[in-house]
Amino acid sequence: MLACKKEEDEAMNPKIIIRNEKHDDVCAITEVTVAAFKTLEISNHTEQFIIEALRAAKAALLQVALAV
């Protein structure tokens, strides 16, 4: 057995919760989006505004919250 291998239950049993976005999530989602695209050269760094506009238009967005 490899020393770095996790136990099967630990590796194959992630705790993932899928739920609707809550008002308190908006700031965190914005921060993650800005950070994710910050160093991407082809980005105009407007992704957070696109998400905000989609949210305001009540467009279909998939929000996923992960809890570990």
DSSP file (Angstrom, degrees, kcal/mol; ACC not computed):
  #  RESIDUE AA STRUCTURE BP1 BP2  ACC     N-H-->O    O-->H-N    N-H-->O    O-->H-N    TCO  KAPPA ALPHA  PHI   PSI    X-CA   Y-CA   Z-CA
    1    1 A M              0   0    0      0, 0.0     2,-0.1     0, 0.0     0, 0.0   0.000 360.0 360.0 360.0 133.9    0.0    0.0    0.0
    2    2 A L    >   -     0   0    0      1,-0.1     3,-0.9     4,-0.1     0, 0.0  -0.425 360.0-131.0 -69.8 144.2    1.3    3.4   -0.9
    3    3 A A  T 3  S+     0   0    0      1,-0.2    -1,-0.1    -2,-0.1     0, 0.0   0.811 106.5  49.9 -65.7 -30.1    2.0    5.8    2.0
    4    4 A C  T 3  S+     0   0    0      2,-0.1     2,-0.3     0, 0.0    -1,-0.2   0.510  84.0 111.2 -88.9  -3.7    0.1    8.6    0.4
    5    5 A K    <   -     0   0    0     -3,-0.9     2,-0.1     1,-0.1     3,-0.1  -0.545  62.4-137.6 -75.2 130.6   -3.0    6.6   -0.4
    6    6 A K        -     0   0    0     -2,-0.3    -4,-0.1     1,-0.1    -1,-0.1  -0.443  31.8 -87.8 -81.2 158.4   -6.0    7.6    1.6
    7    7 A E     >  -     0   0    0     -2,-0.1     4,-2.4     1,-0.1     5,-0.3  -0.364  40.4-116.3 -60.2 146.6   -8.4    5.1    3.1
    8    8 A E  H  > S+     0   0    0      1,-0.2     4,-2.4     2,-0.2    -1,-0.1   0.897 114.3  49.6 -57.0 -44.8  -11.1    4.1    0.7
    9    9 A D  H  > S+     0   0    0      1,-0.2     4,-0.6     2,-0.2    -1,-0.2   0.891 112.2  48.5 -62.3 -39.8  -13.9    5.6    2.8
   10   10 A E  H  4 S+     0   0    0      1,-0.2     3,-0.3     2,-0.2    -2,-0.2   0.896 117.4  40.1 -67.9 -41.6  -12.0    8.9    3.2
   11   11 A A  H  < S+     0   0    0     -4,-2.4    -2,-0.2     1,-0.2    -1,-0.2   0.812 121.1  41.1 -78.6 -31.2  -11.3    9.3   -0.5
   12   12 A M  H  < S+     0   0    0     -4,-2.4    -1,-0.2    -5,-0.3    -2,-0.2   0.317 104.0  66.7-103.9   8.2  -14.6    8.1   -1.9
   13   13 A N     <  +     0   0    0     -4,-0.6    -1,-0.2    -3,-0.3     2,-0.1  -0.458  62.9 171.4-128.5  61.2  -17.0    9.7    0.6
   14   14 A P        -     0   0    0      0, 0.0     2,-1.0     0, 0.0    54,-0.1  -0.389  35.1-126.1 -69.9 150.7  -16.8   13.5    0.1
   15   15 A K        +     0   0    0     52,-0.1    52,-0.5    53,-0.1     2,-0.5  -0.815  41.0 168.6 -98.8  97.0  -19.3   15.6    1.9
   16   16 A I  B     -A   66   0A   0     -2,-1.0     2,-0.5    50,-0.1    50,-0.1  -0.934  16.6-166.9-114.7 129.9  -20.9   17.7   -0.9
   17   17 A I        -     0   0    0     48,-0.6     2,-0.5    -2,-0.5    48,-0.5  -0.972   3.2-162.6-116.9 124.5  -24.0   19.8   -0.3
   18   18 A I        +     0   0    0     -2,-0.5     2,-0.3    46,-0.1    46,-0.1  -0.934  29.0 145.7-106.9 124.3  -25.8   21.2   -3.3
   19   19 A R        -     0   0    0     -2,-0.5    46,-0.2    44,-0.3    44,-0.1  -0.932  50.6 -79.0-149.4 168.9  -28.2   24.0   -2.4
   20   20 A N        -     0   0    0     -2,-0.3     2,-0.1     1,-0.1    42,-0.1  -0.404  58.5 -93.5 -69.2 150.2  -29.7   27.2   -3.7
   21   21 A E        -     0   0    0     -2,-0.1     2,-0.3     2,-0.0    -1,-0.1  -0.392  40.4-149.7 -63.2 140.0  -27.6   30.3   -3.4
   22   22 A K    >>  -     0   0    0      1,-0.1     3,-1.9    -2,-0.1     4,-0.6  -0.773  26.3-110.9-108.4 158.5  -28.2   32.4   -0.2
   23   23 A H  T >4 S+     0   0    0     -2,-0.3     3,-1.1     1,-0.3     4,-0.4   0.872 118.7  58.4 -54.6 -39.0  -27.8   36.1    0.1
   24   24 A D  T 3> S+     0   0    0      1,-0.2     4,-0.5     2,-0.1    -1,-0.3   0.647  97.8  62.5 -67.9 -14.4  -24.8   35.6    2.4
   25   25 A D  H <> S+     0   0    0     -3,-1.9     4,-2.7     1,-0.2     5,-0.2   0.717  81.3  81.9 -80.7 -22.3  -23.0   33.6   -0.5
   26   26 A V  H <X S+     0   0    0     -3,-1.1     4,-2.3    -4,-0.6     5,-0.2   0.884  91.5  46.4 -56.3 -47.3  -22.9   36.5   -2.9
   27   27 A C  H  > S+     0   0    0     -4,-0.4     4,-2.5     1,-0.2    -1,-0.2   0.921 114.3  47.7 -63.0 -44.9  -19.8   38.2   -1.5
   28   28 A A  H  X S+     0   0    0     -4,-0.5     4,-2.5     2,-0.2    -2,-0.2   0.898 111.1  50.9 -64.3 -40.6  -17.9   34.9   -1.3
   29   29 A I  H  X S+     0   0    0     -4,-2.7     4,-2.4     2,-0.2    -1,-0.2   0.907 110.8  49.5 -63.5 -41.2  -18.9   34.0   -4.8
   30   30 A T  H  X S+     0   0    0     -4,-2.3     4,-2.6    -5,-0.2    -2,-0.2   0.930 111.5  48.6 -62.0 -45.9  -17.7   37.4   -6.0
   31   31 A E  H  X S+     0   0    0     -4,-2.5     4,-2.3     1,-0.2    -2,-0.2   0.907 112.8  47.1 -61.7 -43.3  -14.3   37.0   -4.2
   32   32 A V  H  X S+     0   0    0     -4,-2.5     4,-2.5     2,-0.2    -1,-0.2   0.904 112.7  49.9 -65.6 -41.6  -13.8   33.5   -5.6
   33   33 A T  H  X S+     0   0    0     -4,-2.4     4,-1.6     2,-0.2    -2,-0.2   0.933 111.5  47.7 -63.4 -46.8  -14.7   34.6   -9.1
   34   34 A V  H  X S+     0   0    0     -4,-2.6     4,-0.9     1,-0.2     3,-0.2   0.932 114.9  46.5 -59.7 -46.2  -12.3   37.6   -9.0
   35   35 A A  H  < S+     0   0    0     -4,-2.3     4,-0.4     1,-0.2     3,-0.4   0.881 108.9  55.4 -64.4 -38.6   -9.5   35.5   -7.6
   36   36 A A  H  < S+     0   0    0     -4,-2.5    -1,-0.2     1,-0.2    -2,-0.2   0.839 119.0  31.5 -65.1 -33.5  -10.1   32.7  -10.2
   37   37 A F  H >< S+     0   0    0     -4,-1.6     3,-1.1    -3,-0.2    -1,-0.2   0.418  90.1 102.5-104.4   0.5   -9.7   35.1  -13.2
   38   38 A K  T 3< S+     0   0    0     -4,-0.9    -1,-0.1    -3,-0.4    -2,-0.1   0.856  91.9  30.2 -55.7 -43.1   -7.2   37.6  -11.6
   39   39 A T  T 3  S+     0   0    0     -4,-0.4     2,-0.7    -3,-0.2    -1,-0.3   0.350  87.9 116.9-102.3   6.0   -4.1   36.3  -13.5
   40   40 A L    X   -     0   0    0     -3,-1.1     3,-1.7     1,-0.2     5,-0.2  -0.659  53.4-155.2 -79.5 114.4   -5.8   35.1  -16.6
   41   41 A E  T 3  S+     0   0    0     -2,-0.7    -1,-0.2     1,-0.3    -4,-0.0   0.798  90.2  54.0 -62.3 -31.0   -4.4   37.2  -19.5
   42   42 A I  T 3  S+     0   0    0     -3,-0.1     2,-0.3     2,-0.0    -1,-0.3   0.474  89.5 101.7 -84.8   0.5   -7.4   36.7  -21.7
   43   43 A S    <   -     0   0    0     -3,-1.7    -6,-0.0    -6,-0.2     0, 0.0  -0.612  59.0-157.6 -85.9 142.7   -9.8   38.0  -19.1
   44   44 A N        -     0   0    0     -2,-0.3    -1,-0.1     0, 0.0    -3,-0.1   0.345  45.6-120.5 -91.2   3.5  -11.2   41.5  -19.1
   45   45 A H  S    S+     0   0    0     -5,-0.2     4,-0.1    -8,-0.1    -2,-0.1   0.864  84.5 113.3  59.2  40.8  -11.8   40.9  -15.3
   46   46 A T    >>  +     0   0    0      2,-0.1     4,-1.8     1,-0.1     3,-0.7   0.262  33.5 108.1-118.3   7.2  -15.5   41.5  -15.7
   47   47 A E  H 3> S+     0   0    0      1,-0.3     4,-2.2     2,-0.2     5,-0.2   0.872  77.2  54.3 -58.0 -39.6  -16.7   37.9  -14.8
   48   48 A Q  H 3> S+     0   0    0      1,-0.2     4,-2.0     2,-0.2    -1,-0.3   0.840 108.0  50.8 -64.5 -31.5  -18.1   39.0  -11.4
   49   49 A F  H <> S+     0   0    0     -3,-0.7     4,-2.4     2,-0.2    -1,-0.2   0.835 107.2  53.5 -74.4 -32.3  -20.2   41.7  -13.2
   50   50 A I  H  X S+     0   0    0     -4,-1.8     4,-2.4     2,-0.2    -2,-0.2   0.930 110.5  46.8 -64.9 -45.1  -21.5   39.1  -15.6
   51   51 A I  H  X S+     0   0    0     -4,-2.2     4,-2.5     1,-0.2    -2,-0.2   0.913 112.1  51.1 -62.1 -42.8  -22.6   36.9  -12.7
   52   52 A E  H  X S+     0   0    0     -4,-2.0     4,-2.5     2,-0.2    -2,-0.2   0.907 110.8  48.2 -61.1 -42.9  -24.2   39.9  -11.0
   53   53 A A  H  X S+     0   0    0     -4,-2.4     4,-2.1     2,-0.2    -2,-0.2   0.900 112.0  48.9 -66.2 -40.8  -26.1   40.9  -14.1
   54   54 A L  H  <>S+     0   0    0     -4,-2.4     5,-2.6     2,-0.2     4,-0.2   0.903 112.0  49.3 -64.0 -40.5  -27.3   37.3  -14.6
   55   55 A R  H ><5S+     0   0    0     -4,-2.5     3,-1.2     1,-0.2    -2,-0.2   0.924 111.2  49.1 -63.6 -44.5  -28.4   37.2  -10.9
   56   56 A A  H 3<5S+     0   0    0     -4,-2.5    -1,-0.2     1,-0.3    -2,-0.2   0.845 111.0  50.0 -64.7 -34.3  -30.2   40.5  -11.3
   57   57 A A  T 3<5S-     0   0    0     -4,-2.1    -1,-0.3    -5,-0.2    -2,-0.2   0.450 110.7-124.7 -82.0  -0.1  -32.0   39.3  -14.4
   58   58 A K  T < 5 +     0   0    0     -3,-1.2    -3,-0.2    -4,-0.2    -2,-0.1   0.838  51.7 167.6  55.7  34.6  -33.0   36.1  -12.5
   59   59 A A      < -     0   0    0     -5,-2.6     2,-0.5    -6,-0.2    -1,-0.2  -0.348  49.0 -83.0 -71.4 158.6  -31.4   34.2  -15.3
   60   60 A A        +     0   0    0     -3,-0.1     2,-0.4    -2,-0.1    -1,-0.1  -0.518  59.0 170.8 -68.7 116.4  -30.8   30.5  -14.7
   61   61 A L        -     0   0    0     -2,-0.5     2,-0.7    -3,-0.1   -10,-0.0  -0.963  30.1-136.2-124.4 144.2  -27.6   30.1  -12.7
   62   62 A L        -     0   0    0     -2,-0.4     2,-0.5   -42,-0.1   -42,-0.1  -0.902  23.5-172.4-100.3 114.8  -26.2   27.0  -11.2
   63   63 A Q        -     0   0    0     -2,-0.7     2,-0.5   -44,-0.1   -44,-0.3  -0.923   2.1-174.9-108.6 130.0  -24.9   27.7   -7.7
   64   64 A V        -     0   0    0     -2,-0.5     2,-0.5   -46,-0.1   -46,-0.1  -0.987   7.9-163.3-126.7 127.0  -23.1   25.0   -5.9
   65   65 A A        -     0   0    0    -48,-0.5   -48,-0.6    -2,-0.5     2,-0.5  -0.936   9.5-155.9-108.9 129.4  -21.9   25.2   -2.4
   66   66 A L  B     -A   16   0A   0     -2,-0.5     2,-0.5   -50,-0.1   -50,-0.1  -0.895   8.6-172.5-107.4 131.8  -19.3   22.7   -1.2
   67   67 A A              0   0    0    -52,-0.5   -52,-0.1    -2,-0.5    -2,-0.0  -0.988 360.0 360.0-123.5 128.9  -18.9   21.8    2.4
   68   68 A V              0   0    0     -2,-0.5    -1,-0.1   -54,-0.1   -52,-0.1   0.377 360.0 360.0-112.5 360.0  -16.1   19.7    3.6
